[in-house]
Amino acid sequence: MALNLNELLQQAQRLSNETQIDTEMPRVDRTLSQVLQATQELHERVTQAGTNDLQAHILLGSRGVDLPKLTQKLETLSASQSFEPINPIGDTDVEGYLKNERENAIIAVIEETNKNIFKSVERNKMRCILAEWGEEKEHLLNALVGPNQEDFPEVHRHMVSTVLPQTAMPRSRLNRVEALYAQQITIYNEVHNQGSQRTNLLNQFTQMVKEQETVMDVQISEMWSVLTYMANVTPLSRSVEPAKLRQNGLPLVQKALSYLEQCYKRYMNTVIQKNRLIGLRGGVPNVYNTVCSYVTIAFQSPHSLVGLLDVSDGRPLWPHVYYSLRSGDLGAAVQFLKEGGVCPDLMKLLQAKHKLKQKQDHLHPLNETERPTVKLEGQLKLEYCNKLRICTDPFKKAVYAIVLACDPNEPHQEVVRTIDDFLWMQLSVLDTAERIDYDLERLSYGDLQSLILEKYGEHYFNAREKTPLYFQVLVLTGQFEAALEFLARTDANRPHAVHMAIALNEQYMLATPNDIQKPLLSTDPTDPPPMRRLNLARLIIMYTKCFEQTDTVEALQYYYLLRNFKTSDGRNLMMSCVCDMLVENCDENMLLLIFGSPDPSDPWRYVGGILSQFSNLDYDKYILAGMVGDELAHRTKFEAAIRLYFIGGQLDKALRLLCSLLTQVVHQPAEKGSVREQLTVMSERMNESLSRRIADIDEPVMRTYRMLAELIKFFDYYHSGQSRLADEVLNRNRITPNSCAEVDECVNKLKLVGTDMIKVLPDVLLAAMDLIYGQYLEMKAGANISSRSISSNDELLSEPKEEILSHLRQRAKALTNMAATLPYRMPSDTNNRLVQLEILMH
């Protein structure tokens, strides 16, 4: 036995050495028990697999299928050319599932990449083909020979005269709808400026929309109608914030309920008119008979009565009561309960509520004894909680919830079928200050607003496609600002939203922010949620900017509505908007349209203009002109600013700007259409204005302007070669010295004028020196000085030639001394030129 074991060990070592390879492979060490276990497991798998193959051979052989041959054929098949997703495997194999998903993801990415590459190649190929074909077409067209003139018949040209208006006006950018609204705004402002009683702008717009059926859509008319109906509450005061007055939503709730109830009565009448034979309508035309006919039509089939309680002769009681409440007639509901003879406590509570509503409608004061019995209401609520929550009659359950104003979270799906029904149900179960809380399920007015605006929102109501519906829901819940902001998002509805906001603001029903720089729709920390504020100023400005340059008159009518708003720096918003409009376009036609024309008898007074129509403003046209001038000067539009300062009568600012501009161009030659020519015209007009009326102007500014006005003449003479007249201007105003003794006098005079003169003084000195040098050359050449002037002093004409030349040298030396004496640093080129000319004269 020992020998056999030794031989077996030697054989095992020999086999191990024979199977050893060069690469490093992990060695596996197993015990005999582990080898035995692995051998048994392998035997079981082989046995099982063999059994399955044997069974498969038997099954397929009985069907005439040769399995080995079929297997060989399958193995010879080539792989698919496209990537196929891996077959799904069992849910229990997590590792296999993850591997399968990873491979599927990789295959999907590869396939998508291939598709994109093929599309890109195809696109580039077509682009190249089209480009080549375009070049080929161009070559073909260039290769064609033009036809002879003889091949075409002679065509005679006829001149057609075109008549153009003498004063062409820009085309209006207002469409038909916007023009109709603008016309109503103009009428409203005219009535207000005449001091007449303020008209209701909401009613005015609503009537206009109804009359323009061919222009306005029916849905637009419905939106105006619901807004007008909801805003028809007790008139508010401008001194009180609309947001605070609307915190008590009871008036708006009553208005919304009344509107929905009227709409439902019209709906029931429409259904009855279409089913007259079934409805059997008769008797007095009231809600009671209308409900009877409608219920007969709605519950004509026996299947519709399944689950309903208190049915007598095919007439269910609770649908009659519910539809009476839905129509807003508590009296009809009480009458139906009397006829049914059920629920006496509910009937008593309805009678009490009916009397309370009648007194409210007639504006009678209420006593505490006249209010519904608290004990009776508590008993009915207890009955509702214990029994009616599982009631099979949905109408009875809804009636109790409405009368008791409880259980707002119950959807009442069998009864509430439309958005109007849902909204009416939610408004009916609202919690008010007059009710005492019996349970925790209460719905306040703010909760309902949050439910509509935030929880459901635009997505639930499909607001983009059903804009009128979402607008109506927001308005009926008292959220005017959110409704108008939503309506203003689209170009088609923006004109309606703007004018609805204007009308509400004129009725003191619109909540606006204190800062006009806020977004179009914003919230205020002091307001209860979900209260919003609409930036009316931003909305009007955004709307008016589109047409203010083409329809200026209409734009000013809209800006007039902003007269009570203030900017962040305290300015009147209307004046600020008009100022911005004039800054963008300040031509003569615009100024004439806004301010009018100067009065011939008083050049400081302007007559006419659009602003003259607004007589009750705190600001007049002259203050506006000054504001526009300041803004134009700030934007470096100095020429236009000077014109506006003229209109506003602010000559001091006009002179300062005019002096600043003249110093830059006064030394240039006069050319047609140049800035210097325009400033020269302004200067002449300024001289005329100053001659008629003395203005409050600083003395240095006036001296500077007077000297610049004389320099205009000097340079005009200088560039035209009239040296005698140019010298007279310099000597008359003592601008430059004729001798060294006059240097101090001229320098002291320059110190009294403004600093603007320093900018033009180098050009003046050079021009004066050039005149002197020209006269010196002429005198030196022996020219006839009888026709030419060498000085303003005529006595020098009789002096000898050397005396005249000496006088010219003294004048040149005086100019050089003046340039060196001035307390200002002259340009080096100017000093060099002056010294050079003086040296040439010696």
C-alpha positions in Angstrom: 0.0 0.0 0.0 2.9 2.3 0.9 4.5 1.5 -2.4 1.4 2.4 -4.3 1.1 5.7 -2.5 4.8 6.6 -3.3 4.3 5.8 -6.9 1.1 7.9 -7.0 3.0 10.8 -5.5 5.8 10.5 -8.0 3.3 10.4 -10.9 1.6 13.5 -9.5 4.9 15.4 -9.3 5.8 14.4 -12.8 2.4 15.6 -14.2 2.9 18.8 -12.3 6.2 19.4 -13.9 4.9 18.6 -17.4 2.0 21.0 -17.1 4.2 23.9 -15.8 4.3 26.8 -18.2 6.5 29.9 -18.4 3.8 32.5 -17.4 2.9 33.0 -13.8 -0.3 31.2 -13.0 -2.0 31.0 -9.6 -1.7 27.6 -8.0 -4.8 26.0 -6.6 -4.3 23.9 -3.5 -7.3 21.7 -2.6 -7.8 19.0 -0.1 -9.0 15.5 -1.0 -12.5 16.3 0.4 -12.7 19.5 -1.7 -11.6 17.6 -4.8 -14.2 14.9 -4.1 -17.0 17.5 -3.7 -16.0 19.4 -6.9 -16.0 16.1 -8.7 -19.5 15.2 -7.5 -20.8 18.6 -8.5 -19.3 18.3 -12.0 -20.8 14.8 -12.3 -24.3 16.0 -11.4 -24.2 18.8 -13.9 -22.9 16.6 -16.7 -25.5 14.0 -15.9 -28.3 16.5 -15.8 -27.2 18.2 -19.1 -27.0 14.8 -20.7 -30.5 13.9 -19.6 -31.8 17.1 -21.0 -30.1 16.6 -24.3 -31.4 13.0 -24.5 -34.9 14.2 -23.8 -34.6 16.9 -26.5 -33.4 14.3 -29.0 -36.4 12.1 -28.3 -38.9 14.9 -28.5 -37.6 16.4 -31.7 -36.9 13.0 -33.2 -40.6 12.1 -32.8 -41.4 15.3 -34.8 -39.0 14.4 -37.6 -36.3 16.8 -36.6 -32.6 15.8 -36.7 -31.2 17.8 -33.8 -27.4 17.3 -34.5 -27.8 18.4 -38.1 -29.9 21.4 -37.0 -27.2 22.4 -34.5 -24.5 22.2 -37.2 -26.6 24.5 -39.5 -27.1 27.0 -36.8 -23.4 27.1 -36.0 -22.6 27.8 -39.7 -24.9 30.8 -39.8 -23.0 34.2 -39.9 -23.6 36.8 -37.2 -26.0 39.6 -37.7 -24.6 42.8 -39.4 -26.5 45.0 -37.0 -26.3 45.3 -33.3 -29.2 43.5 -31.6 -30.2 44.1 -28.0 -29.3 41.5 -25.5 -32.2 39.1 -24.7 -33.8 39.9 -21.3 -33.1 37.5 -18.5 -34.9 36.5 -15.3 -35.6 39.1 -12.7 -34.0 37.1 -10.0 -30.5 37.2 -11.6 -29.3 40.7 -10.5 -25.8 40.3 -11.8 -26.9 39.1 -15.1 -29.6 41.9 -15.3 -27.0 44.6 -14.7 -24.6 43.1 -17.2 -27.4 42.9 -19.8 -28.4 46.6 -19.2 -24.8 47.7 -19.5 -24.4 45.9 -22.8 -27.7 47.2 -24.1 -26.7 50.8 -23.2 -23.4 50.4 -25.1 -25.1 49.0 -28.1 -27.7 51.8 -28.1 -24.9 54.4 -28.0 -23.0 52.8 -30.9 -26.2 52.5 -33.0 -27.2 56.1 -32.3 -23.7 57.3 -33.3 -23.8 55.3 -36.5 -27.1 56.9 -37.4 -25.8 60.4 -36.7 -22.7 59.7 -38.8 -24.8 58.5 -41.7 -27.1 61.6 -41.5 -24.1 63.9 -41.3 -22.5 62.3 -44.4 -25.8 62.5 -46.3 -26.2 66.1 -45.4 -22.7 67.1 -46.4 -23.1 65.1 -49.7 -26.3 67.0 -50.6 -24.7 70.3 -49.7 -21.8 69.6 -52.0 -24.1 68.4 -54.8 -26.2 71.6 -54.5 -23.1 73.8 -54.5 -21.7 72.1 -57.6 -25.1 72.3 -59.3 -25.2 76.1 -58.5 -21.8 76.6 -60.0 -22.8 74.6 -63.0 -26.0 76.7 -63.5 -24.0 79.8 -63.3 -21.6 78.6 -66.0 -24.6 77.6 -68.2 -26.2 81.0 -67.8 -23.0 82.8 -68.6 -22.5 80.6 -71.7 -25.9 81.6 -73.1 -25.9 84.2 -75.8 -28.2 87.1 -75.3 -31.1 87.4 -77.9 -31.1 90.0 -80.6 -33.2 93.1 -80.1 -35.0 92.3 -83.3 -36.5 89.2 -81.8 -38.6 91.2 -79.3 -41.4 93.5 -80.2 -41.0 97.1 -79.5 -42.3 98.1 -76.1 -43.3 101.7 -75.3 -42.7 102.9 -71.8 -45.4 105.0 -70.2 -44.6 107.4 -67.5 -47.0 107.1 -64.5 -47.2 110.1 -62.3 -47.2 109.5 -58.5 -48.8 112.0 -56.2 -47.1 112.2 -52.8 -48.5 114.2 -49.8 -46.6 117.4 -49.1 -46.2 116.4 -45.5 -45.5 112.7 -45.3 -46.4 111.2 -42.0 -45.0 107.9 -40.6 -47.3 104.9 -40.7 -49.2 104.2 -37.5 -48.0 101.1 -35.6 -51.4 100.8 -33.9 -53.6 98.0 -35.2 -57.4 98.2 -35.3 -57.9 96.9 -31.7 -55.2 99.2 -30.2 -56.6 102.2 -32.1 -60.1 101.6 -30.6 -58.7 101.4 -27.1 -56.6 104.6 -27.7 -59.7 106.4 -28.8 -61.5 105.5 -25.6 -58.5 106.6 -23.5 -58.5 110.0 -25.3 -62.2 110.5 -24.7 -61.7 109.6 -21.0 -58.9 112.0 -20.5 -60.7 114.8 -22.3 -63.7 114.4 -20.0 -61.3 114.4 -17.0 -59.5 117.6 -18.1 -62.8 119.4 -18.6 -63.6 118.9 -15.0 -66.7 116.7 -15.6 -67.7 113.8 -13.5 -65.4 110.8 -13.8 -66.9 108.1 -16.0 -66.6 104.4 -15.3 -63.8 103.3 -17.6 -64.6 99.6 -17.1 -68.1 100.1 -18.4 -66.8 102.3 -21.2 -64.4 99.6 -22.4 -66.9 96.8 -22.0 -69.5 98.6 -24.1 -67.0 99.4 -26.8 -65.9 95.7 -27.0 -69.5 94.5 -27.3 -70.2 97.0 -30.1 -67.1 96.0 -32.1 -68.1 92.4 -32.6 -66.4 92.2 -36.0 -63.1 93.2 -34.5 -63.2 91.7 -31.0 -63.5 88.1 -30.2 -66.5 86.7 -28.2 -64.1 85.4 -25.6 -62.6 88.9 -25.2 -66.1 90.3 -24.5 -66.7 87.6 -21.9 -63.4 88.4 -20.1 -64.4 92.1 -20.0 -67.8 91.2 -18.7 -66.6 89.1 -15.8 -64.0 91.7 -14.9 -66.6 94.5 -14.9 -69.0 92.4 -12.9 -66.4 91.6 -10.2 -65.1 95.1 -10.0 -68.6 96.6 -9.5 -68.4 96.8 -5.7 -68.5 99.7 -3.3 -66.3 102.5 -4.7 -62.9 102.7 -3.0 -60.7 105.6 -2.1 -57.3 106.4 -3.5 -56.0 107.2 -0.1 -56.4 103.5 1.0 -54.4 100.7 -0.3 -56.5 98.3 -2.5 -54.6 95.4 -1.2 -55.7 96.1 2.4 -59.3 96.7 1.4 -59.5 93.4 -0.5 -58.2 91.4 2.5 -61.8 91.0 3.5 -62.9 89.0 0.5 -66.6 88.8 1.4 -67.8 91.3 -1.2 -65.8 89.7 -3.9 -67.0 86.2 -2.8 -70.6 87.3 -3.1 -69.9 88.8 -6.5 -68.3 85.6 -7.8 -71.1 83.4 -6.4 -73.7 85.7 -8.0 -71.9 85.6 -11.4 -71.6 81.8 -11.4 -75.2 81.4 -10.4 -76.4 83.6 -13.2 -74.3 81.7 -15.7 -75.7 78.4 -14.5 -79.3 79.7 -14.8 -78.6 80.7 -18.4 -77.1 77.2 -19.0 -80.3 75.5 -17.5 -82.5 77.6 -19.7 -80.4 76.7 -22.8 -80.8 73.0 -22.0 -84.5 73.3 -21.5 -85.0 75.2 -24.7 -83.2 72.3 -26.6 -85.5 69.7 -24.8 -88.8 71.4 -24.6 -90.9 68.2 -25.0 -89.0 66.4 -22.2 -88.8 69.4 -19.9 -92.5 70.2 -19.9 -91.8 73.7 -18.8 -94.7 75.7 -17.6 -96.0 77.9 -14.8 -94.5 81.1 -13.6 -91.0 81.7 -15.1 -88.9 81.4 -11.9 -86.1 79.3 -10.6 -88.4 76.8 -9.0 -90.0 75.8 -12.3 -86.7 76.0 -14.2 -85.1 73.6 -11.8 -88.1 71.2 -12.1 -87.8 71.1 -15.9 -84.0 70.8 -15.8 -84.1 67.9 -13.3 -86.7 66.2 -15.4 -84.4 66.3 -18.4 -81.3 65.3 -16.5 -82.9 62.4 -14.7 -85.2 61.0 -17.3 -83.6 57.6 -17.4 -84.2 55.1 -14.5 -80.5 54.4 -14.3 -79.7 58.0 -13.3 -81.8 57.6 -10.1 -79.7 54.7 -8.7 -78.4 55.7 -5.3 -80.5 58.8 -4.9 -82.6 59.2 -1.7 -86.1 60.6 -1.2 -87.4 59.8 -4.7 -91.1 60.4 -5.2 -92.9 59.6 -8.5 -89.6 59.6 -10.3 -88.6 63.0 -8.9 -85.5 63.0 -6.7 -85.6 65.6 -4.0 -82.0 66.4 -3.4 -81.1 67.3 -7.0 -83.9 69.8 -6.9 -82.5 71.3 -3.7 -79.0 71.3 -5.0 -79.8 73.0 -8.4 -81.8 75.6 -6.5 -78.8 76.4 -4.4 -76.6 76.3 -7.6 -78.9 78.9 -9.1 -78.7 81.1 -6.0 -82.3 80.8 -5.0 -82.6 79.7 -1.3 -86.4 80.2 -1.4 -86.8 77.6 -4.1 -84.6 75.2 -2.1 -86.8 75.8 1.0 -89.9 75.1 -1.1 -88.6 71.8 -2.3 -87.7 70.7 1.2 -91.3 71.6 2.4 -92.8 69.5 -0.4 -90.5 66.6 0.4 -91.3 66.8 4.2 -87.8 65.7 5.2 -84.9 67.2 7.2 -86.9 70.0 9.1 -83.7 71.2 10.8 -82.0 71.8 7.5 -85.1 73.6 6.2 -85.1 75.9 9.3 -81.4 76.7 8.7 -82.1 77.5 5.1 -85.0 79.7 5.9 -82.8 81.7 8.4 -80.1 82.0 5.7 -82.7 83.1 3.2 -84.0 85.9 5.4 -80.4 87.0 6.2 -79.6 87.2 2.5 -82.7 89.2 1.8 -81.8 91.8 4.4 -78.3 92.0 3.0 -79.6 92.5 -0.5 -81.8 95.4 0.8 -78.9 96.8 2.8 -80.8 96.4 6.1 -78.8 96.3 9.3 -78.6 92.8 11.0 -79.3 92.0 14.6 -77.6 89.1 16.4 -81.0 87.5 16.9 -81.6 87.4 13.2 -78.6 85.3 12.4 -78.8 81.5 12.0 -79.2 79.5 15.1 -75.8 78.3 16.3 -77.2 75.2 18.1 -79.1 74.1 15.0 -76.0 74.5 12.8 -74.0 72.4 15.3 -76.5 69.6 15.3 -76.6 69.5 11.5 -72.8 69.4 11.3 -72.8 66.5 13.8 -75.3 64.7 11.6 -73.2 65.3 8.5 -70.0 64.0 10.1 -71.7 60.8 11.5 -74.1 59.9 8.7 -73.7 61.8 5.5 -70.0 61.2 4.8 -71.0 57.7 3.6 -74.3 58.8 2.1 -75.1 57.2 -1.3 -76.9 60.3 -2.5 -74.2 62.8 -3.7 -76.6 65.6 -4.0 -77.8 65.4 -0.4 -74.2 65.3 0.7 -73.4 68.3 -1.4 -76.4 70.3 -0.1 -75.4 69.7 3.5 -71.8 70.7 2.8 -72.9 73.9 1.1 -75.4 75.0 3.7 -73.1 74.2 6.6 -70.0 75.5 4.7 -67.9 72.6 5.8 -65.8 69.7 4.4 -63.9 71.8 1.7 -61.6 68.8 0.9 -64.5 66.7 -0.3 -64.4 66.7 -4.2 -68.1 65.9 -4.8 -67.1 64.3 -8.1 -70.7 63.1 -8.9 -72.0 66.7 -8.6 -69.0 68.9 -9.6 -68.5 68.4 -13.3 -67.0 71.6 -14.6 -64.6 74.3 -13.5 -67.5 76.6 -12.8 -69.1 74.0 -10.5 -65.8 73.4 -8.7 -65.2 77.1 -8.2 -68.8 77.7 -7.0 -68.6 74.8 -4.6 -65.3 76.1 -3.1 -66.7 79.6 -2.8 -69.8 78.3 -1.1 -67.9 76.5 1.6 -65.5 79.4 2.4 -65.0 80.4 6.0 -66.1 83.9 6.9 -65.9 86.0 10.0 -69.5 85.5 10.8 -69.1 81.7 11.2 -67.8 79.9 14.3 -65.3 77.1 13.7 -66.8 73.7 14.6 -64.1 71.6 13.0 -60.6 71.9 11.7 -61.5 71.6 8.0 -62.0 75.2 7.1 -61.2 77.0 3.8 -60.3 80.7 4.0 -60.4 83.1 1.0 -56.6 83.2 1.0 -56.4 79.4 1.0 -58.7 79.3 -2.0 -56.5 81.9 -3.9 -53.4 79.8 -3.1 -55.1 76.7 -4.3 -56.0 78.2 -7.6 -52.8 80.2 -8.2 -50.0 78.1 -6.7 -51.2 74.5 -6.2 -53.1 74.0 -9.4 -51.6 76.9 -11.4 -51.4 77.2 -15.2 -50.5 73.6 -15.9 -53.6 72.2 -14.3 -55.9 74.6 -16.2 -54.0 74.2 -19.5 -53.7 78.0 -19.5 -51.9 78.4 -22.7 -54.7 76.9 -24.8 -57.5 77.9 -22.5 -56.5 81.5 -21.7 -60.1 82.9 -21.1 -60.9 80.1 -18.7 -57.8 80.6 -16.5 -58.3 84.3 -16.6 -61.9 83.9 -15.5 -60.9 81.6 -12.6 -58.3 84.1 -11.3 -60.7 87.1 -11.6 -63.5 85.2 -9.8 -61.2 84.5 -7.0 -60.2 88.2 -6.7 -56.7 87.8 -8.1 -56.9 90.6 -10.7 -53.2 91.3 -10.7 -52.1 87.7 -11.5 -54.8 87.4 -14.2 -53.7 90.6 -15.9 -50.0 89.6 -15.8 -50.8 86.3 -17.3 -52.9 87.9 -20.0 -50.1 90.4 -20.9 -47.6 87.7 -21.7 -49.0 87.2 -25.3 -48.9 89.9 -28.0 -52.5 89.2 -29.0 -53.9 89.7 -25.5 -51.5 92.4 -24.2 -53.7 95.3 -25.4 -56.7 93.9 -23.5 -54.6 93.3 -20.3 -53.1 96.9 -20.4 -56.5 98.5 -20.6 -58.1 96.2 -18.1 -55.3 97.3 -15.7 -55.8 100.9 -16.5 -59.6 100.7 -15.9 -59.1 98.9 -12.6 -56.6 101.4 -11.4 -59.0 104.3 -12.2 -61.5 102.5 -10.0 -58.9 102.1 -7.2 -59.2 98.3 -7.5 -55.6 97.5 -8.6 -52.8 96.8 -6.2 -49.6 98.4 -7.4 -46.1 98.4 -5.9 -44.6 101.4 -4.3 -41.4 101.2 -6.4 -41.9 101.4 -10.2 -38.6 99.6 -10.7 -40.1 96.3 -9.4 -41.0 93.4 -11.8 -44.3 93.3 -13.6 -45.8 91.0 -10.9 -44.3 91.2 -7.4 -45.2 90.5 -3.8 -45.1 92.8 -0.8 -44.1 91.5 2.7 -47.0 93.3 4.3 -49.6 91.7 2.1 -51.3 88.4 3.0 -50.3 85.5 0.8 -50.9 84.9 -2.1 -51.6 88.6 -2.8 -49.7 90.0 -5.8 -49.0 93.5 -7.0 -49.0 94.6 -10.7 -46.6 97.2 -11.8 -49.0 99.3 -13.9 -46.3 101.9 -14.7 -44.0 99.3 -16.2 -46.9 97.7 -18.1 -48.1 101.0 -19.7 -44.5 102.1 -20.6 -43.8 98.7 -22.1 -47.0 98.9 -24.2 -46.6 102.5 -25.3 -42.9 102.3 -26.3 -43.9 100.4 -29.4 -45.8 103.3 -31.0 -44.7 106.5 -29.2 -42.6 107.7 -32.2 -45.3 107.1 -34.8 -48.4 107.9 -32.7 -47.1 110.5 -30.3 -50.5 112.0 -29.5 -51.9 108.6 -28.4 -48.7 107.9 -26.4 -49.1 111.1 -24.5 -52.6 110.2 -23.6 -51.3 107.0 -22.0 -48.5 108.8 -20.2 -51.1 111.2 -18.7 -52.5 108.2 -16.8 -49.2 108.0 -15.0 -49.4 111.5 -13.6 -49.9 110.3 -10.0 -46.9 107.9 -10.0 -43.4 109.0 -8.9 -40.0 107.7 -10.0 -37.3 106.5 -7.6 -35.8 110.0 -7.5 -39.1 111.7 -6.8 -39.9 113.0 -10.3 -43.3 112.9 -11.9 -43.5 109.7 -13.9 -45.5 111.2 -16.7 -43.0 114.0 -17.2 -40.2 111.5 -17.0 -41.7 109.3 -19.8 -42.3 112.3 -22.0 -38.8 113.4 -21.3 -37.4 110.0 -22.4 -39.5 110.1 -25.5 -38.2 113.5 -26.5 -34.6 112.5 -25.8 -35.0 109.7 -28.3 -36.5 111.9 -31.0 -36.0 115.7 -30.6 -36.5 117.0 -34.2 -38.4 120.1 -35.1 -41.7 118.3 -35.9 -41.7 116.6 -32.5 -41.0 119.8 -30.6 -43.7 121.6 -32.5 -46.1 118.8 -31.7 -45.4 118.7 -28.0 -44.7 122.4 -27.1 -46.4 124.3 -30.0 -44.9 127.3 -31.8 -43.5 130.6 -30.3 -45.9 133.4 -29.8 -45.0 136.3 -32.2 -45.8 138.8 -29.5 -43.7 137.1 -26.9 -40.8 134.8 -28.0 -40.7 133.3 -24.5 -44.2 132.0 -24.7 -45.2 128.9 -26.7 -48.8 128.4 -27.9 -50.5 125.1 -28.9 -49.0 121.7 -28.5 -50.4 118.5 -27.0 -49.3 119.4 -23.5 -51.7 122.4 -23.5 -54.6 119.9 -23.4 -53.6 118.8 -19.9 -54.5 121.8 -17.9 -54.6 120.2 -14.5 -51.0 119.1 -14.3 -48.7 120.2 -11.5 -46.0 120.7 -14.2 -46.2 122.8 -17.3 -44.5 122.5 -20.7 -41.7 124.9 -19.7 -40.6 122.7 -16.8 -40.7 119.7 -19.1 -38.5 121.5 -21.6 -36.0 122.2 -18.9 -36.0 118.5 -17.8 -35.5 117.3 -21.4 -32.7 119.8 -21.8 -30.9 118.5 -18.7 -31.2 114.9 -19.9 -30.0 115.8 -23.4 -27.0 117.7 -21.9 -26.3 114.7 -19.8 -26.2 112.6 -22.9 -24.0 115.1 -24.7 -26.6 116.1 -27.2 -25.8 119.8 -26.6 -27.4 121.3 -29.8 -30.8 119.7 -28.9 -30.4 120.7 -25.3 -29.9 124.3 -26.2 -33.2 124.3 -28.2 -35.0 122.8 -25.2 -33.5 125.4 -22.8 -34.7 128.1 -25.2 -38.3 126.7 -25.0 -38.1 126.3 -21.2 -36.8 129.9 -20.8 -33.6 128.7 -19.1 -31.2 131.0 -20.9 -28.5 130.7 -18.4 -28.1 127.0 -19.1 -28.5 127.6 -22.8 -25.7 130.2 -22.8 -23.4 128.0 -20.9 -23.8 125.2 -23.4 -23.7 127.5 -26.3 -20.4 129.0 -25.1 -18.9 125.6 -24.5 -19.8 124.6 -28.1 -18.7 127.8 -29.7 -15.3 127.6 -28.3 -14.8 124.4 -30.2 -15.8 125.6 -33.6 -15.6 129.4 -33.6 -12.2 129.5 -35.3 -13.3 127.2 -38.1 -14.3 128.6 -41.5 -18.0 128.9 -42.2 -19.3 126.0 -44.3 -22.9 125.3 -45.3 -24.5 122.7 -43.1 -21.7 122.6 -40.6 -22.0 122.6 -36.8 -20.6 126.2 -36.8 -23.3 127.4 -39.0 -26.0 125.8 -36.8 -24.5 127.4 -33.7 -24.3 130.7 -35.5 -28.0 130.6 -36.1 -28.6 129.8 -32.5 -26.4 132.7 -31.5 -28.4 135.1 -33.6 -31.6 133.8 -32.1 -30.1 134.2 -28.6 -29.1 137.8 -29.4 -32.7 138.5 -30.5 -34.1 136.9 -27.3 -31.7 138.9 -25.1 -32.6 142.1 -26.8 -36.3 141.7 -26.1 -36.1 140.5 -22.5 -33.5 140.7 -19.8 -32.8 137.2 -18.3 -31.2 136.3 -15.0 -27.8 135.3 -16.3 -24.4 135.3 -14.5 -22.2 138.1 -15.5 -19.1 136.0 -16.4 -21.3 133.8 -18.6 -22.7 136.9 -20.4 -19.3 138.4 -20.9 -18.0 135.1 -22.4 -21.0 134.9 -24.7 -20.6 138.5 -25.8 -16.9 138.0 -26.6 -17.6 134.7 -28.5 -20.3 136.4 -30.5 -17.8 139.0 -31.6 -15.2 136.3 -32.3 -17.7 134.7 -34.7 -17.6 137.9 -36.7 -13.9 138.2 -36.4 -13.2 134.7 -37.8 -15.8 135.2 -40.6 -13.9 138.3 -41.7 -10.6 136.6 -41.2 -11.4 133.6 -43.4 -13.0 135.8 -46.0 -9.9 137.9 -46.3 -11.4 141.1 -44.9 -8.5 142.1 -42.7 -9.7 145.7 -42.0 -13.1 144.5 -40.6 -11.3 141.7 -38.6 -9.0 144.3 -37.1 -11.9 146.5 -36.2 -13.6 143.7 -34.3 -10.4 143.0 -32.3 -9.7 146.7 -31.5 -13.3 147.5 -30.7 -13.6 144.8 -28.1 -10.0 145.2 -26.8 -9.4 141.4 -27.3 -5.7 141.8 -28.4 -3.3 144.7 -27.6 -2.0 147.2 -30.2 1.0 148.0 -28.1 2.9 146.6 -25.2 1.2 149.2 -22.9 -2.2 147.6 -23.6 -1.1 144.0 -22.7 -2.1 144.3 -19.0 -5.5 145.8 -19.9 -6.3 142.9 -22.3 -5.1 140.3 -19.9 -7.2 141.7 -17.0 -10.2 141.8 -19.3 -9.7 138.1 -20.2 -9.7 137.2 -16.5 -13.2 138.5 -16.1 -14.7 136.1 -18.7 -15.3 132.4 -18.2 -12.7 129.7 -18.6 -14.2 128.7 -22.0 -12.4 131.6 -23.6 -9.0 130.1 -22.9 -9.8 127.3 -25.3 -10.2 129.7 -28.3 -7.5 132.3 -27.3 -4.6 130.5 -29.0 -6.5 130.5 -32.3 -7.3 134.2 -31.8 -3.7 135.2 -31.2 -2.5 133.2 -34.2 -5.1 134.7 -36.5 -4.2 138.2 -35.2 -0.5 137.6 -35.7 -1.2 136.2 -39.2 -3.1 139.4 -40.1 -0.3 141.6 -38.8 2.3 139.5 -40.7 0.3 139.7 -43.9 0.0 143.5 -43.6 3.8 143.6 -42.9 4.6 141.7 -46.1 2.3 143.9 -48.1 3.9 147.1 -46.7 7.3 145.7 -47.2 6.6 144.9 -50.9 5.4 148.5 -51.4 1.8 147.7 -52.1 -0.9 150.3 -52.4 -2.1 150.7 -48.8 -4.9 153.1 -49.7 -7.2 150.2 -50.4 -5.9 148.0 -47.6 -5.8 148.5 -43.8 -2.9 148.0 -41.7 -4.5 149.3 -38.6 -7.7 150.6 -37.2 -6.0 153.9 -36.7 -6.4 155.9 -40.0 -3.8 158.4 -38.9 -1.1 155.9 -39.7 -1.9 156.0 -43.4 -0.2 159.4 -43.6 2.9 158.2 -41.7 6.1 157.2 -43.5 6.6 153.6 -44.4 9.1 153.0 -41.7 6.8 154.3 -39.0 4.0 151.9 -40.2 6.4 148.9 -40.2 7.6 149.8 -36.7 3.9 150.0 -35.5 3.3 146.5 -37.0 6.4 145.2 -35.2 5.1 146.7 -31.9 1.8 145.0 -32.4 3.5 141.7 -33.0 5.7 142.1 -30.0 2.6 142.9 -27.9 0.9 139.7 -29.0 4.0 137.7 -28.0 4.1 139.4 -24.6 0.4 138.8 -24.0 0.9 135.1 -24.7 3.7 135.0 -22.2 1.9 137.1 -19.6 -1.3 135.1 -19.5 -1.8 133.0 -16.3 -2.6 130.1 -18.5 -0.2 127.6 -20.1 -0.4 128.2 -23.9 0.4 125.4 -26.3 4.0 125.2 -27.3 3.1 125.3 -31.0 1.3 128.6 -30.5 4.2 130.2 -28.7 6.7 129.0 -31.3 4.5 130.2 -34.2 4.1 133.7 -32.6 7.8 134.1 -31.9 8.7 132.9 -35.3 6.5 135.4 -37.0 7.7 138.2 -34.8 11.3 137.3 -35.7 10.5 137.4 -39.4 9.2 140.9 -39.0 12.6 142.2 -37.7 
